[in-house]
């Protein structure tokens, strides 16, 4: 994507060509573009995106641009964006927004989703519960493979992942897992209980999120099931969220190695005095 070409199209108000150009680009690349544009032009460009592409782009944006877009959104636009976000992405959005913006977001969130979001926000910040999503596919022991496919088609469109399905009891206790590959290779009349993996590996909602991320990569899972104290399946931690955790921890380790106290604030937006204060303890210690 050529940044100058985008600027020229915006300057000339050739929105038809710009819309056609953007529709062929990757959501992450468009998000990078919007992060570089002035806020007013970023809003105009975002509104040119097709609906599904716009949602994907929004999930890749940095906090400041998200806030600018939300401020510029009409109530209808905000409802559409929030409705199409996965629960864990909605939680991340709320955690990084100021209180005034959070209030508006929650006011335009479906009541059931708002309840789930509040439950996730109540988990400790560094726990598995704080980064899990509740959007996954569950199956029953007595289902046939054919019935399982019917359920995946019916509910999978709103799930973050369908590649691993979770077999649960009526009490929501996690009994096993089955992959879509296993379903595809099995006869339609086979029972889920006969082909599932018994004794599934899982983590608790209170487990440290960094350890959960390490386990997920260790076992090479696409997602890690999360259970409560009664072994009921309440969510999953997906691979992309685990990578975000590992990246955050790596940045924190590098900050400490560089004699800088880790900070949640953006480096370039932090004052010189604040940087000096963060470094002084480590510099004195090293001296």
LUMLUMVEX-114087 format. One record per residue (C-alpha): residue number from 1; residue in three letters; x, y, z. Coordinates in nm, 3 decimals. Each point is the difference from the previous one (the first is absolute). Example, Ala and Ser with C-alpha at 12.3 -4.5 7.8 and 13.67 -1.06 7.14 Angstrom:
BEGIN
   num   residu         u         v         w
     1      ALA     1.230    -0.450     0.780
     2      SER     0.137     0.344    -0.066
//
This chain:
BEGIN
   num   residu         u         v         w
     1      UNK     0.000     0.000     0.000
     2      UNK     0.143     0.340    -0.103
     3      UNK    -0.064     0.258     0.270
     4      UNK     0.045     0.293    -0.237
     5      UNK    -0.262    -0.138    -0.239
     6      UNK    -0.251    -0.023     0.284
     7      UNK     0.074     0.360     0.099
     8      UNK    -0.048     0.117    -0.359
     9      UNK    -0.336    -0.178    -0.027
    10      UNK    -0.113     0.156     0.326
    11      UNK     0.120     0.344    -0.107
    12      UNK    -0.186    -0.030    -0.331
    13      UNK    -0.304    -0.151     0.174
    14      UNK     0.009    -0.293    -0.240
    15      UNK    -0.179    -0.220     0.251
    16      UNK    -0.125    -0.252    -0.257
    17      UNK     0.353    -0.093    -0.108
    18      UNK     0.122     0.004     0.360
    19      UNK    -0.279    -0.234     0.110
    20      UNK     0.084    -0.242    -0.281
    21      UNK     0.370     0.011     0.089
    22      UNK    -0.057    -0.058     0.372
    23      UNK    -0.237    -0.293    -0.053
    24      UNK     0.287    -0.202    -0.147
    25      UNK     0.242     0.062     0.289
    26      UNK     0.072    -0.200     0.314
    27      UNK    -0.174     0.128     0.318
    28      UNK     0.329     0.029     0.190
    29      UNK     0.153     0.210    -0.280
    30      UNK    -0.304     0.228    -0.006
    31      UNK     0.024     0.041     0.376
    32      UNK     0.366     0.105    -0.036
    33      UNK    -0.110     0.255    -0.261
    34      UNK    -0.271     0.144     0.225
    35      UNK     0.250     0.027     0.286
    36      UNK     0.213     0.228    -0.221
    37      UNK    -0.282     0.219    -0.131
    38      UNK    -0.126     0.314     0.179
    39      UNK    -0.306    -0.087     0.209
    40      UNK    -0.250     0.178    -0.226
    41      UNK     0.125    -0.181    -0.310
    42      UNK     0.022    -0.330     0.188
    43      UNK    -0.372     0.027     0.084
    44      UNK    -0.089     0.074    -0.364
    45      UNK     0.212    -0.291    -0.123
    46      UNK    -0.144    -0.242     0.256
    47      UNK    -0.356     0.084    -0.104
    48      UNK     0.083    -0.102    -0.360
    49      UNK     0.077    -0.358     0.107
    50      UNK    -0.252    -0.283    -0.056
    51      UNK    -0.167    -0.104     0.326
    52      UNK     0.182    -0.330     0.062
    53      UNK     0.337     0.145    -0.096
    54      UNK    -0.059     0.302     0.225
    55      UNK    -0.049    -0.225     0.305
    56      UNK     0.323    -0.188    -0.070
    57      UNK     0.188     0.327    -0.048
    58      UNK    -0.138     0.144     0.324
    59      UNK     0.137    -0.294     0.201
    60      UNK     0.352     0.078    -0.133
    61      UNK    -0.002     0.374     0.078
    62      UNK     0.202     0.169     0.274
    63      UNK    -0.179     0.143     0.304
    64      UNK     0.011     0.369    -0.098
    65      UNK    -0.153    -0.060    -0.342
    66      UNK    -0.264    -0.229     0.145
    67      UNK    -0.101     0.274     0.240
    68      UNK    -0.012     0.257    -0.283
    69      UNK    -0.220    -0.227    -0.210
    70      UNK    -0.236    -0.080     0.288
    71      UNK    -0.036     0.372     0.071
    72      UNK    -0.085     0.061    -0.366
    73      UNK    -0.237    -0.297    -0.031
    74      UNK    -0.374     0.044    -0.003
    75      UNK    -0.191    -0.221     0.246
    76      UNK    -0.090    -0.238    -0.284
    77      UNK     0.361    -0.029    -0.117
    78      UNK     0.120    -0.067     0.354
    79      UNK    -0.262    -0.271     0.054
    80      UNK     0.105    -0.175    -0.322
    81      UNK     0.369     0.002     0.093
    82      UNK    -0.055    -0.123     0.357
    83      UNK    -0.245    -0.267    -0.114
    84      UNK     0.251    -0.145    -0.247
    85      UNK     0.298    -0.002     0.240
    86      UNK     0.095    -0.324     0.176
    87      UNK    -0.049     0.018     0.376
    88      UNK     0.373     0.000     0.082
    89      UNK     0.058     0.283    -0.250
    90      UNK    -0.286     0.196     0.158
    91      UNK     0.159    -0.049     0.343
    92      UNK     0.338     0.122    -0.130
    93      UNK    -0.171     0.303    -0.152
    94      UNK    -0.174     0.092     0.326
    95      UNK     0.319    -0.041     0.203
    96      UNK     0.190     0.253    -0.211
    97      UNK    -0.271     0.266    -0.033
    98      UNK    -0.064     0.292     0.239
    99      UNK    -0.304    -0.022     0.227
   100      UNK    -0.216     0.232    -0.212
   101      UNK     0.054    -0.213    -0.311
   102      UNK    -0.052    -0.325     0.193
   103      UNK    -0.338     0.124     0.119
   104      UNK    -0.111     0.066    -0.356
   105      UNK     0.128    -0.339    -0.118
   106      UNK    -0.186    -0.188     0.275
   107      UNK    -0.317     0.197    -0.068
   108      UNK     0.004    -0.135    -0.357
   109      UNK     0.095    -0.358     0.090
   110      UNK    -0.250    -0.284     0.002
   111      UNK    -0.107    -0.067     0.364
   112      UNK     0.111    -0.365    -0.014
   113      UNK     0.340     0.096    -0.141
   114      UNK     0.031     0.278     0.258
   115      UNK    -0.052    -0.255     0.277
   116      UNK     0.272    -0.228    -0.139
   117      UNK     0.239     0.293    -0.047
   118      UNK    -0.050     0.110     0.361
   119      UNK     0.067    -0.355     0.121
   120      UNK     0.328    -0.017    -0.192
   121      UNK     0.105     0.345     0.125
   122      UNK    -0.044    -0.125     0.358
   123      UNK     0.276    -0.260    -0.040
   124      UNK     0.350     0.099     0.121
   125      UNK     0.190     0.188    -0.270
   126      UNK     0.276    -0.262    -0.041
   127      UNK    -0.231    -0.303     0.007
   128      UNK    -0.119    -0.233    -0.275
   129      UNK    -0.354     0.119     0.064
   130      UNK     0.093     0.355    -0.100
   131      UNK     0.112    -0.099    -0.353
   132      UNK    -0.245    -0.280    -0.082
   133      UNK    -0.294     0.016    -0.238
   134      UNK    -0.334    -0.169     0.057
   135      UNK    -0.064    -0.060    -0.371
   136      UNK     0.069    -0.367    -0.075
   137      UNK    -0.187    -0.306    -0.129
   138      UNK    -0.125    -0.263     0.244
   139      UNK    -0.121    -0.350    -0.085
   140      UNK    -0.171    -0.282     0.193
   141      UNK     0.123    -0.355     0.054
   142      UNK    -0.305    -0.157    -0.164
   143      UNK     0.014     0.213    -0.315
   144      UNK     0.086    -0.163    -0.331
   145      UNK     0.263     0.151    -0.229
   146      UNK    -0.281     0.111    -0.232
   147      UNK    -0.176     0.180     0.287
   148      UNK     0.331     0.157     0.101
   149      UNK     0.047     0.149    -0.347
   150      UNK    -0.356     0.133     0.011
   151      UNK     0.076     0.172     0.332
   152      UNK     0.325     0.147    -0.130
   153      UNK    -0.180     0.143    -0.304
   154      UNK    -0.273     0.141     0.222
   155      UNK     0.217     0.163     0.268
   156      UNK     0.353     0.018    -0.145
   157      UNK    -0.044     0.328    -0.189
   158      UNK     0.009     0.195     0.328
   159      UNK     0.285    -0.196     0.158
   160      UNK     0.362     0.111     0.010
   161      UNK     0.121    -0.348    -0.096
   162      UNK    -0.170    -0.321    -0.116
   163      UNK     0.308    -0.213    -0.065
   164      UNK    -0.022    -0.157     0.346
   165      UNK    -0.338    -0.083     0.152
   166      UNK    -0.055    -0.069     0.370
   167      UNK    -0.209    -0.289     0.129
   168      UNK    -0.190     0.091     0.316
   169      UNK    -0.245    -0.162     0.240
   170      UNK    -0.344     0.155     0.068
   171      UNK     0.165     0.160     0.306
   172      UNK     0.256     0.166    -0.236
   173      UNK     0.282    -0.219     0.136
   174      UNK     0.276    -0.040    -0.260
   175      UNK     0.014    -0.366    -0.111
   176      UNK     0.216     0.007    -0.310
   177      UNK     0.096     0.168    -0.326
   178      UNK    -0.041    -0.088    -0.366
   179      UNK     0.158     0.170    -0.301
   180      UNK    -0.177     0.081    -0.324
   181      UNK     0.260    -0.218    -0.173
   182      UNK    -0.110    -0.296     0.211
   183      UNK    -0.363     0.071    -0.084
   184      UNK     0.076     0.018    -0.373
   185      UNK     0.180    -0.336     0.009
   186      UNK    -0.276    -0.177     0.197
   187      UNK    -0.322    -0.165    -0.118
   188      UNK    -0.313     0.213     0.038
   189      UNK    -0.163    -0.252     0.235
   190      UNK     0.295    -0.011     0.242
   191      UNK    -0.066     0.131     0.352
   192      UNK     0.203     0.295     0.126
   193      UNK     0.073    -0.191     0.322
   194      UNK     0.176    -0.270    -0.207
   195      UNK     0.238     0.229    -0.189
   196      UNK     0.073     0.283     0.248
   197      UNK     0.327     0.043     0.190
   198      UNK    -0.055    -0.098     0.366
   199      UNK     0.162     0.177     0.295
   200      UNK     0.042     0.335    -0.177
   201      UNK     0.275     0.237     0.111
   202      UNK    -0.147     0.320     0.142
   203      UNK     0.083     0.293     0.227
   204      UNK    -0.188     0.181     0.276
   205      UNK    -0.137     0.352    -0.023
   206      UNK     0.239     0.109     0.278
   207      UNK     0.316    -0.143    -0.159
   208      UNK     0.270     0.249    -0.098
   209      UNK    -0.053     0.107    -0.360
   210      UNK     0.370    -0.021    -0.087
   211      UNK     0.012    -0.363     0.112
   212      UNK    -0.317    -0.069    -0.200
   213      UNK     0.162     0.149    -0.311
   214      UNK     0.308    -0.218     0.050
   215      UNK    -0.216    -0.313     0.039
   216      UNK    -0.195     0.083    -0.314
   217      UNK     0.320     0.026    -0.205
   218      UNK     0.150    -0.305     0.174
   219      UNK    -0.293    -0.223    -0.096
   220      UNK    -0.034     0.169    -0.341
   221      UNK    -0.370     0.074     0.056
   222      UNK    -0.209     0.241    -0.206
   223      UNK    -0.189     0.079     0.321
   224      UNK     0.020    -0.096     0.367
   225      UNK    -0.324    -0.081     0.188
   226      UNK    -0.056     0.191     0.324
   227      UNK    -0.204    -0.149     0.286
   228      UNK    -0.127     0.134     0.332
   229      UNK     0.053    -0.154     0.344
   230      UNK    -0.272    -0.258    -0.073
   231      UNK     0.161    -0.109    -0.330
   232      UNK    -0.272     0.167    -0.206
   233      UNK     0.114     0.134    -0.337
   234      UNK    -0.035     0.379     0.009
   235      UNK     0.230     0.116    -0.281
   236      UNK     0.304    -0.057    -0.221
   237      UNK     0.328     0.186    -0.045
   238      UNK     0.077     0.022    -0.372
   239      UNK     0.346    -0.010    -0.158
   240      UNK    -0.002     0.368    -0.104
   241      UNK    -0.077     0.113     0.356
   242      UNK     0.277    -0.224     0.133
   243      UNK     0.245     0.161    -0.245
   244      UNK    -0.106     0.345     0.123
   245      UNK     0.078    -0.107     0.358
   246      UNK     0.343    -0.135    -0.099
   247      UNK     0.074     0.322    -0.192
   248      UNK    -0.100     0.216     0.300
   249      UNK     0.217    -0.205     0.236
   250      UNK     0.295     0.015    -0.242
   251      UNK    -0.027     0.379    -0.026
   252      UNK    -0.010     0.024     0.379
   253      UNK     0.311    -0.219     0.031
   254      UNK     0.185     0.214    -0.255
   255      UNK    -0.102     0.315     0.187
   256      UNK     0.149    -0.137     0.320
   257      UNK     0.318    -0.107    -0.181
   258      UNK     0.029     0.354    -0.140
   259      UNK    -0.025     0.145     0.350
   260      UNK    -0.347     0.139    -0.056
   261      UNK    -0.288    -0.061     0.237
   262      UNK    -0.282    -0.154    -0.210
   263      UNK    -0.278     0.246    -0.075
   264      UNK    -0.349    -0.040    -0.146
   265      UNK     0.025     0.342    -0.165
   266      UNK     0.113     0.054    -0.358
   267      UNK     0.374     0.075    -0.009
   268      UNK    -0.025     0.303    -0.229
   269      UNK    -0.287     0.146     0.203
   270      UNK     0.183    -0.026     0.330
   271      UNK     0.176     0.311     0.133
   272      UNK     0.378     0.022     0.032
   273      UNK    -0.040     0.034     0.378
   274      UNK    -0.202    -0.322     0.013
   275      UNK     0.261    -0.187    -0.205
   276      UNK     0.275     0.127     0.230
   277      UNK    -0.194    -0.105     0.308
   278      UNK    -0.057    -0.348    -0.145
   279      UNK     0.370    -0.047    -0.084
   280      UNK     0.168     0.151     0.307
   281      UNK    -0.050    -0.293     0.240
   282      UNK     0.140    -0.253    -0.247
   283      UNK     0.289     0.225    -0.104
   284      UNK     0.102     0.058     0.363
   285      UNK    -0.026    -0.373     0.068
   286      UNK     0.220    -0.087    -0.300
   287      UNK     0.255     0.267     0.095
//
